[in-house]
Amino acid sequence: MIKIINRYRFSKELFTIVFSSYCICFLFVELLISPLQLLAGLPQTSYASLMYLPHGIRVLSVWLYREKAVIPLFFSHLFIYVVFWLEGLTVAENIAMVLVGTLCAPWAFLFVGWIGFDVSVRNSKIMHWRSILLVGFLASIINSLGNSFILSPHIEPSLHLLTASTYLIGDTLGVFILLLILLFGFRLARKISVFHT
């Protein structure tokens, strides 16, 4: 029991990083991406985003911090669902969506580890960004299937496939864009530090 508690124990700093990163990325999607989707007349906007950056936070948090990121991710999801409550869903459906969103990345990493592919930070033999993108894609499949199932009574039958594919595309694109932002951010930081030395 103590082993399990230690695996999931997290620091205040880790909680703050994961929670704030997830919320900031969600606000970016809510205030910029969703309005653009609505302007484009995309009917699935109420359910899914074409560029869901918080999925990148899920995947990167679990990749870097493993099990320690699960509880901060859960509270991040819960906070977002409380603030931006999905109208028309029951409490049980909202909790189910929080759990699917929280656990899709850990399950994807478990699956990849189970088939014998080491994508951990310690493995220097692989291109990490490709591995993270692959795991992000697997996590988006889990998230897409789970959320599509939970939302199926509320989505028009003609929008089921469109919504599921939007989850898949939006989550995967969210991981890719977040990786690009981090890549260019670290390069810029390196150039600035070299310039100042």
N, C-alpha and C positions, 0 to 999 in steps of 0.2 A: 504494500500500500504506500509506504514512504517513497519507494522507487517511482511509483506513478505520480505522486504529488511533486517530487523533485523534477520529473520530466516536464511537467506543465507549469512549474513555478516561473514567474517572470518578475523583472524589476519594474520600478515605477518609470524608469527611462524608456524601457522597451514598450510598456503600455502606452506611454505618451507618444512615442514615435509612430507606432502602428495605428493607434486611434486617430491621431491628428492627420496623418498621411491619408488614411482611408477617407476621413470626413472631408478633407480639402479636395481630394480627387472626386468624391461624390458631388460636392458643390460645383466643381468645374463642369461635370456632366449635366447636373440639374440646371445650372444657370446659362450654359453655353451650348452644349451638344443637343440637349432635348428641345430647346426652342428652335434650333436650326432644323431638327428633324420635323418639328411641327410645321415650320414654314415650308418645308419640302412636301408636306402633306402625307407623311408616312403614318399609316394607321396603327402600326405596332408600337409607336412611341410611348404610349401609356404603360407598356409592359417591358420594353427592352431598348437598349441604347446601341447605336452602331459603333460607338467607341467608349467602352466602359473601363476607364482607367482604374477604378477600385479593384478590378480583377487583377491587374498588375500588382497592386499592393498585396492582395491575398497571396499570390504566387511568390513574390519576392520575400515577403515576411516569413512564409513557411520555409522557403529555401534557405534563408539566412539564419532563422531562429528555431526552425523545426517545431516541435510541439509547444514550445514556449510562446509561440505566436497565436495559438488557437484561441485562448481565452480573450486576449486583447481584440482579436478579430471578431469574436462572438459579440463582445460589448460594442464594438464599432458598428456592426450590422444592426444590433438591437437599437442603438441610439438613432441610427438613420431611419429605421422603420418606425420608431416612435415619433420622430420629428416630421418625417415625410410619410405618414401613415397611408397605406394603400387602401383607399376607400372601397367598400364593397367586399373586402376579405374578412374572414373571421379571425379571431385572435390565433386560433390553432393554425390557420393557413399562413398567417404572418410569421409565427414562430417556426413553422416548417420551412418557409423561405429563408429565414435567418439561418437556420441550421444547414440547409443546402449550400447557401452562400459561404458560410463559415467553413464547412467541411469539404467542399469540392477540391480545394488545393491540397490539403493533407491526404485525402483519398487518392488523388492523382500521384502524389509523391510515393505513397505506399504501393500503388500499383506498379509504378516504374521500378521501385526497389524490389518488389516481389518478382518481377521478370528478370532481375539481375542487372539492371542498368543503374550505375552509380552516378547520380547527378549532384552529389553533395559538393559543398564548397571545397572540401578537402581533395577532391579528385582533380588533379592538374592536367590529366591526359585528354580532357574534353574541352570543346568550345562551350563555355557556360551559357552564353546568350542563346545558342541554338537549343541547348537542353532545357533552359528555362522556357523558351517559346514552345517547345514540344510539350512540356508538362502543363504549361498554361493552356494549350489547346486541349489536352486531355481533361483538365479541370473544367474547361468551358463546355465540353461534352457532358460532363457530370452535372454541371450547373444548368445547362440548357434542358437536359432531360428532366431533372428534378423540378425546376421552376415551371416548365411547360406542363408537367403532370399536375402540379399544385394549382396552376392557373387555368387548367383546361375547362373547368365549369364556367369560368368568367370570360373566356376569349371566344369570339365568334369562330365557328368551325372553319370558315374560309381563311382565318388569320393564324391558325395553329402552326402550320409549316413555316410561314413567314416569321412568326414570333420566335420559334425555336431556332431558325437559322440566324435571326438577328442576335439572339443571345450568343450563339456560337461565334459569329463574326465579330460582334462587339467586344466580347471578352478577350478573344485572341488578339484583336487589334489593340485593345487596351494594354495588354502585356507588351506588345511590340512597341507601341508609342512610348510607354513608360520606360522601356529599356533604352530607346533612342534618346529620350530626355536625359536619363541618367548618364548615358555614354557621352553625350555632348557636354553635359554639366561637369562631369569629371575631367574631360579634356580641357574645358575652359578654365576650371580651377587649377589644373596643372600648369597651363600657360601663364595664368596670373601669378602663381607662386614662383615660377621660373623668372618671370619678368621682374618681380620684386626682390629677387635674391641677387 
